[in-house]
Amino acid sequence: MNLKEQEIDVKDIDHLGIIAGIMDEMDLVGLIDQLIPPHSLEKISVGIAVKAMVLNCMGFLTSPFYLFSQFFEGKAVEHLLGEGIKAEHLNESRLGRTLDEIFKYGVSQLFVQIVMVAVKVFGVEITSGHADTTSLSVEGEYKDGVLREAEEEEGEEGEKGEKGDKAEEDDGLKPIKVKEGYSRDHRPDLKQIMMGLVTNGAEGIPLMMAVRDGNEADGKHLHWIMKQFIKLWDGNQMNFFVMDSAGYTPDNVKTDWGMMNWIVRVPATIKEAKKWLQGSKEQEFVEDQNDKRYKLLSVTSDYLGITQRWFIVQSEPRRKEDLKKLERDIAKEKERKLKEFAQATKKGFACEEDASAAVNQFKKKLKFHEVKALETIEKPFYSHPGRPKAGEEPQGYYYYPQITLEQSEALILPYKNQTGRFILATNHLDPEMLSPFQALS
């Protein structure tokens, strides 16, 4: 029996079929096309283009736009993206227009609306939102938008009226400024952008994403994220916003976030926080029965005029590491300060009073040590260079103070108390609804 020859065309989908299936399950393309309706003459809608870009990013081999279509060559494009779609349709012009249309609609707004659908479809639990920021460095030359700068200047001048209010309510639809700023990846030579994320507490799934100016302060960025998220989020009511110490700013603490409460780490540099961190006694803390590594102390604070509960947390594992670092800092201070003192006094002083005043000034700069065994060496000087003649009277004397340093237990004790400790603050005042241990968890 003769078998007819058949032409078989084999194409790959690799793991991209699973990713496409997840997007299809939540109807990502349909959702985006509903929010950003396609033109009747377009072969590739915004939804399809976004799906293609996600597949490209998840393909472990991201491509620049001018090579984007090559990524899909040899793959089952119609199976992944839809009937009649070919690799050549995914050209850089269409992808560029897609990003323009998303920008006009609002990147953060679109992101949140997609997430809300995903949360419902996949049953993601949302009880708290964790907000944080990071910086992303970029290479190349970036010029600030002239239009934006002009608008900001107008908004800053004169009456804060309509333009000023609009600047305050920045909706994120202005071009961001790629600028120098504090670089988390230790590349201060590069310009950067700031990116903020809100994730759910359990799995860390992103709920909102926002990109901002490269030099924007974390506190201001987090304030904007919280405000926008509450405005855009239409899913399950969350109990808390959780943030690191960058979020503990007057704007965030004093703002009424409606039903939303917050749990924020308090900066250790605040005077009141330092008092609790260094002055709280060991016996005042209560051990966490679910996690023996932690002990907590609950106090009330009216910092910034807002009644809050502060939870002083003592972590035993962290305390061990902090004590090692404290020992290193103490040793380094002794070595550094002795060198500084020798440099400052090597020329001597005209009188003992000046030498004593220099020592007293030096004492104020010591953090962990105190001056011991102080003595002053008296050395004569003459009116001419060289060795003096026998019996020649000196013109005067220089005074050289000599010191030794010893560790001061009284000075070190507050810093030793502070090791392993940090403070969490919350505006949720009901201890029955939120215990210190629940806040830490």
N, C-alpha and C positions, 0 to 999 in steps of 0.2 A: 504494500500500500504506500503510495507517494503522498507525502504531506506537502501542502502548498507553503511556499516560503512566505513568512510574514515579517513585516518590518516592525521591530520593537524599539520604542523610544523610551529609554530609561532616564528618569530625572530624580534628583535628590530632594529630600526635605529635611533630612537629619533630625535634630531635636526641635527644629522650628515648627514642626507640625503640632507639638504639644503646646508651644507658646501661642501659636495661632488659634488653637482650640480654646485656650483660656480666654483669649480676647473675644472669640466668637460667642463663648458662653455668656459673657456679660454684654454682648452686642456693642462692642466699642465703636465699630465703624458707624453703626446706626445712630448711636448716641451723639457722636461728634457731628455727623451730617445733619442731625436734627438741630443742633445748636449753631452750626455754621453751614447753612444750606449750600449745596454745590450748584455751579452754573450748569445750565442744560447742555452746553457744548463740551463740558469737561469729561474726559475719559477717566481721570483719576480724581476722586473727591478728596476733601481734606481728611476724612476718616480713613480712607484707604491709604493715603500717603503717610499718615501717622502710624498706621499698622505696619506699613513697610519699613518705616524708620525704626520702630521698636524691634522688628525682626532682625534688621541690620545690626542694631546695638547688641542684641542678645545672640548674635551669630559668632561672637568671639573674634570678629574681624571687621571692625567698623571701617567704613569707606568714606572718603570725602565726596561731596556732592557730584563732582564731575566724573567720578568713577562709580557712583552709586548703582547705576543700572547693571554694571558688570558683576556686582555681588549676586544678583538674581539670575544671571545666565547659568544655564544648566540645572536650575531648580524648578520645581513644579509651581510656577508662579500663579497659575489659575487656581490650583488647589489651595494655595496659601492665601491669595488675595481676592480671588473672584474670577468669574468667567469673562473671557475676552481681554483680560489684562496681560500685557506683555512687559518684559524687562525694560524695553526701550521707552515705555511710557513713563518710567520712573526717572526722569531726567532732572538735571539740576535746576532748570527753570521752574518746573512744577513744584519741586520741593521747596525752593526759595519762596514762591508765592504762598505755599502752605504755611510756612513759618510767619510770613507777613500777616496772613489772615488770622492765625492763632494769636499773634501779638495784638492785633486790633480788637479781637474778642476779649482778650485778657488771659494770660497764661495761668496765673494762680486760680482765677475763676473756673477755667476749664478743668484744671487739675482737680479741684475740689469736687466738681460735679461728676467727674469720672470716678473718683474715689467713693462718693456716696452710693453710686450704683454698684460698685465692686463690693462694698461693705454689705449691702443687702443680698446680693447674689451669693456671696461666699460665706455669709454669716459671721463676719469679723466682729469680735467683741470690742466695743469702744466704751471704756469707763474713764479713761484719763488721756490727756494729750500732752506729750512731751515735746517741748519746743527747744531748738538749739540752732546755732549758726556756725558757719565755717567760711573760709575764704578759698577761692580757686584762682590760682595764678595763671596768667596768659602771656604769651610772647607775641611780639609784633608791636606796631604802632597803632594806638587808638586815640582818636581826637574826640573831645567832648562835643556834644551837639550844640551848635550855636543857638538854635531855637530854644532849647531847654534853658541854657544859661540866661538868655534874654527874659524868658518867662519868670525865672526865679528872681532875677533882679527886680522885675516889676512887682512881684509878690512881696519882696522884702521892703520895698520903698513905700513911704507914705502910709495911707490908711490900710489897715489889715483887711478891710472890707471884703469884697468878693474874691479878688485874686489871692489875698493872704489866706483866706479860709480855704480856698481851693488847694493851695500849697500844703496847708495843714492836713487836708483830707486826701492827700496824694493817693490816687487810685491805682498806682503802679503801671499806668499806661504810657508814661513818659520813658524815653530811652534811658537806660542806666548809664552811669558814668564809670568807665573802666579806669581806675585810678590807683595810685599807691596807697597802701594802708598797712595796718598791722598784719604781718604775714604769718599764718600758722604753719605753713610748710617751709618757713625759714628762707624765703626768697624775696627780701625787701627790695631787690633790684628790679623786680617785675611788677607790672601793674596787675590788678586783680579785680574780681567781683566778689560780692558777698552772697552766700546762698543760705536761706533759712528753711528748716523743715519742722513740721509738726507730725509726730508719729503717735500711734496708739501705744499704750503702756505695755501691753502683754507681748505682742510680737514685733513691735517696732516697725509696723507697716506705715509708710508715708500717707498722711492725710491732707497735707497742704505743702506746697513748695513755693518759695518766693525768692527772686533774685533782685538784689539791690546794689546801690553804688559801692564801689570798692573800698571807700574810706568811711562808710557808715558805722557808727558805734553800735556794738552788740545790743545795748539796752534799748536804743531807739529802734533797731531792727526788730527785736522781740516784741516791742510795744505795737509796732505796725502789724506784725504777724498775728498777734492775739486779736487785735481789733478787726482785721480783715477776716480772720477765720470765723469769729463769732458772727460776722455779717453774712458770710457765705455758707456756713455749715447748716445743713437742714436735716442732718441725720439724728441718731440717738443722742440724747442729752448726756454730755460728759460731766463728771463730777469735779475734776480738777485740771488745771494747767500746771505742769511741772517744768521748772526751768532751773538752770544753774545760776550762779551768783550774778552773772551779767544781766539777768532779768530783774534783779532787786534794785530798781531805780524808783525815784519819787513818782514818775509818771505811771509806772506799773502798779506800785503799791497804793497810790491814791485814786486810781481809776476804778469806778464802779463797773465791774464786768458782768452785771446782771446776776444770773443764776450761777455763773462760773466762779468757782473758788480757785485759789492758787496755792501751790507748795513750792517755795523757792529757797535755794541755799543763800544764806546771809553772808556777805563778804566779811572775812575775818578782820579787815582793816577798819571797820566801823568801831568807834570808841565803845559803844554799849556792848557790841558783840565781843570785843576783846575782854571786857570786864567779866562776862559770863564764861568765856573760854578759859581764862587764866585764873579766875577766882572761885569757880565752882569746886566744891569738895567731893572727893571720891565717894564718900558715904551717902551723898545726896542722890546718886544715880540709881536707877532701877534696871535690873537685868532683863533683857528680852528673853522670855521663856521659849520662844520659837527659834531664836538664834542667839546662842550664848556668846557670840563674838561681840555683841553690842549691848551697851548700857545707855539709858536715856534719862534726861531731866527735863521736865516741862515747866516753863515760866511764861508770864504774861509781859508783853512789851507794848509801849505806845510810841514806838519809833516813827518819826515823820507824822505824828499826830493820829496814827491809825492803830486801833487796838488789834493786836495780833497775838497768836500763840507761837512761842519759840521753843523748839525742841533741841536741846544740846545733846548731841550724839557722841558717844565715845566708842571708837572702834579699836578693839584689841590688836588685830593684825596690823592696822595702820599705825597704831601707837608704837609698836616695835620698830617699824621702819622710820617713824618720825624721831624716835629717841636716838637711833643710829645717826640720822642726819644732824640732830642737835649736837651730838658729840663731835661730829666733823666740823660743824660751824664754830663751836667753842675753841677747838684746836686752831682753826684757821684764823679766828679773831686774834688769838694771842700772838701768833707768828706775824700777822699783818700789822697789828698795832705796835709791836716792838720795833719793827722796821720803820714805821711812820714816825715814832717818837725819836728814834736815833737820827733820822733825816732832819727832823724839825729842830733838834738841839745840837747838831754837830758843830755849829759856829759858836756856841756858848752864849751866855747872857752877861750883861754889864754889872748886874748885882744879884744878890741872893733872892731879893723880892721878885724880880722878873723871872728867875728860874722857878720859884715856887708858884708864881701865877701861871706859868706855862704848864706845869704839872697839873694844877687844878683844872685848867681848861681841858687838858688831855683826859682827865678822869670823866668828864661829862660825855665823852665820846665812847666810853666803854659800855658794852651791852651785857657781857657775861663775867667780866673780871673786875678786880679791885687792885689798887696800887699797894704794894708791900715793900718794905725795906728801902725806903727813900733815903738817899744821901746826895750831897752836892759836893763835887770835886772842884777845888779852887786851883786854877792854873794862871801863873803870871804871864804878862806880855811886856815887851820892851819897845823902845822908840825906834829901834833899828833892826834890820834882819840879821840873822845869824846868831851864833852863841854869845850870850852876855859875858862881860868881863867879871872876873872874880870880885865879889862884894858889890856889884852894880845893883842899884835899887830898881825894881820893875816900875814901869809907867803905870801899871794897873793890873787888875785881875779879871779873868773870865770865869764864869761859874757854869759848870756842866752837871745837870741833875742826872742821877742814876736811879733806875727803878727796877723792880721785879713785879711781875703780874701773877696773881693767884685767882683761881676760880672763886666766884662769890655765890654761895648756895642761895643767898637771899635774892640775888638778881636772876639766877637761873631757874628758881622754883616756878615762877609764873609761866615760863616757856615750857618747862617740863610738864606742868599741869595741862597746857594747851595741846600737847602731843596727842595725836589720834582723835582729836575733837573737831567737830564742825557743827554748824547750826542750821536747822531747817525752820523756815517761817511759814505760817499759813494764816489766811484771813477767816478760816473756818473755826468758829469759836466754841462749837459744841463738842466736848470731849466724849460724849456718848456716841456721836456719829463718826468721829475721827480721833482715834487714840494716837499717842506719839508713835507707837509701834506700827500702826497702819500707815502713818505718814512716811515713815522710814521705808516700809515695804514698797 
